Amino acid sequence: MLNSEARIDETSRQYHYLEETLNTIDRKVTPWVIVSSHRPIYYVYSKGGKEDPTFQVIEPLLLKYQVDLVIAGHVHNTYLSCPVINGTCVQPSYEG
């Protein structure tokens, strides 16, 4: 669980906490990795998609450690999407 209201740049304690935690996960013991925060990484307004610049910093970590799911709130509507990397839909890849 991340605090989306606090700093999360590469020099923040929260960023280092996330990286250290993800780095220590044994996927044989914990096959699914889920990250959660109040504010979403991606969200949509009536004028199209938007990325939260705060979370653009952690997206590479989520990819590097193959986080399976990000759950967030704040935006008061439902939005289902494809797998997203850098604001673009991608085909999922599985390493197994």
C-alpha positions in Angstrom: 0.0 0.0 0.0 1.4 3.4 -1.0 0.6 6.8 0.3 -0.4 8.7 -2.8 -0.5 11.9 -0.9 3.2 11.7 0.1 6.4 12.1 -2.0 7.3 9.1 -4.1 10.2 10.4 -6.2 13.4 8.4 -6.4 14.9 10.1 -3.3 11.9 9.5 -1.1 11.7 6.9 1.7 8.5 5.6 0.1 10.2 4.9 -3.2 13.0 3.0 -1.5 10.5 1.1 0.7 8.6 0.0 -2.5 11.8 -1.1 -4.3 13.2 -3.0 -1.3 9.8 -4.7 -0.7 9.3 -5.7 -4.3 12.9 -6.9 -4.5 12.5 -9.3 -1.6 9.3 -11.0 -2.7 9.8 -14.7 -3.5 7.3 -15.4 -6.3 7.3 -19.1 -5.5 5.8 -18.2 -2.1 3.9 -15.1 -3.2 2.8 -15.6 -6.8 0.6 -12.6 -7.0 1.9 -9.1 -6.2 -0.6 -6.3 -5.7 0.2 -2.6 -5.1 -2.5 -0.3 -3.9 -2.9 3.5 -3.4 -5.6 6.0 -3.0 -4.9 7.9 -6.3 -4.6 5.9 -9.5 -1.6 5.8 -11.8 -3.8 6.3 -14.9 -7.2 7.9 -15.0 -9.6 9.2 -17.6 -11.4 12.5 -17.9 -13.9 13.5 -20.6 -11.1 14.9 -22.7 -9.1 11.7 -22.7 -6.5 9.8 -20.7 -4.2 11.3 -18.2 -1.2 10.0 -16.3 -0.4 11.1 -12.8 3.2 12.5 -13.0 3.8 11.4 -9.4 3.3 7.8 -10.3 5.3 7.9 -13.6 8.3 7.6 -11.3 7.3 4.2 -10.0 5.9 2.6 -13.1 9.4 1.2 -14.1 9.6 -0.5 -10.6 6.1 -2.1 -11.2 7.3 -3.4 -14.5 10.8 -4.5 -13.3 9.3 -6.6 -10.5 6.3 -7.7 -12.6 3.6 -6.4 -10.3 0.4 -8.2 -11.3 -2.3 -5.7 -10.2 -2.5 -2.1 -9.1 -5.7 -1.2 -7.2 -6.6 2.5 -6.6 -9.5 4.7 -5.8 -10.1 8.4 -5.7 -11.6 8.8 -9.2 -15.3 8.3 -8.6 -16.2 6.2 -11.6 -15.4 2.8 -13.0 -12.8 2.4 -15.7 -11.6 -0.9 -17.2 -8.7 -0.9 -19.5 -6.1 -3.0 -21.2 -2.7 -3.6 -19.7 -1.0 -0.2 -19.7 2.7 0.8 -19.9 3.7 4.4 -20.3 0.1 5.4 -21.1 -0.2 2.9 -23.9 -2.1 -0.4 -24.2 0.2 -3.4 -24.5 -0.1 -7.1 -24.9 0.6 -8.9 -21.6 3.8 -10.9 -21.4 4.2 -13.7 -19.0 7.5 -15.1 -17.6 7.0 -18.3 -16.1 
